[in-house]
Amino acid sequence: MFALLEADLNRRILGCGDGPASFNAEASDRGCQVISCDPGYQFDVEEIRRRIDEVYPEIIVQMQQRADDYLWDSLSSVEQLGEVRMKAMSSFLADFNAGTREGRYVSASLPSLPFFDSEFELAICSNCLFL
Ligand SMILES: C[S@@+](CC[C@H](N)C(=O)[O-])C[C@H]1O[C@@H](n2cnc3c(N)ncnc32)[C@H](O)[C@@H]1O
């Protein structure tokens, strides 16, 4: 989604509002240096899993009602999108405890983040809407 180049993956990366996505798990697995921050990381893995299970059916119904508002170039249906997202969330959940111990998942909220100036070389942010 971010169209990152190999050179980008060698940078110190901050993922803002990373939520229950798998970027950190997958990139760390490849040896990248990634820290993710999100206010949701204050909860433990079972609380996050419960919340995912609660909201997932509702989000799928809402997506089905609005399916025509989306571009279906890389994914072909709401059901396929649901499968892809659930797979990503499973990778996240499997990585969350170890990643938290390693300091890769940090509970924090924009606009005030607990990092030093220049601590990162690249910041990425996907699907983070301020309502
Ligand atoms: C729609 S989710 C997107 C999660 C992930 N980036 C993805 O693409 O799957 C939006 C995320 O923004 C996080 N968020 C909300 N307010 C935030 C803030 N002030 N600072 C950082 N993250 C925030 C939420 O907790 C949630 O995980």
The ligand as an ORCA input file, in Angstrom:
! r2SCAN-3c Opt
* xyz 0 1
  C      -8.876      2.424     10.781
  S      -7.641      2.002     11.947
  C      -6.255      1.730     10.861
  C      -5.259      0.806     11.452
  C      -4.084      0.463     10.507
  N      -3.297      1.631     10.180
  C      -4.585     -0.200      9.252
  O      -4.470      0.389      8.173
  O      -5.095     -1.322      9.351
  C      -7.251      3.619     12.646
  C      -6.281      3.522     13.808
  O      -5.964      4.836     14.259
  C      -5.761      4.767     15.643
  N      -5.838      6.123     16.230
  C      -6.937      6.814     16.588
  N      -6.600      8.008     17.104
  C      -5.235      8.068     17.077
  C      -4.282      9.042     17.499
  N      -4.655     10.194     18.073
  N      -2.964      8.764     17.321
  C      -2.569      7.605     16.746
  N      -3.439      6.646     16.333
  C      -4.751      6.873     16.501
  C      -6.867      3.823     16.105
  O      -6.619      3.288     17.403
  C      -6.850      2.767     15.002
  O      -6.006      1.686     15.302
*
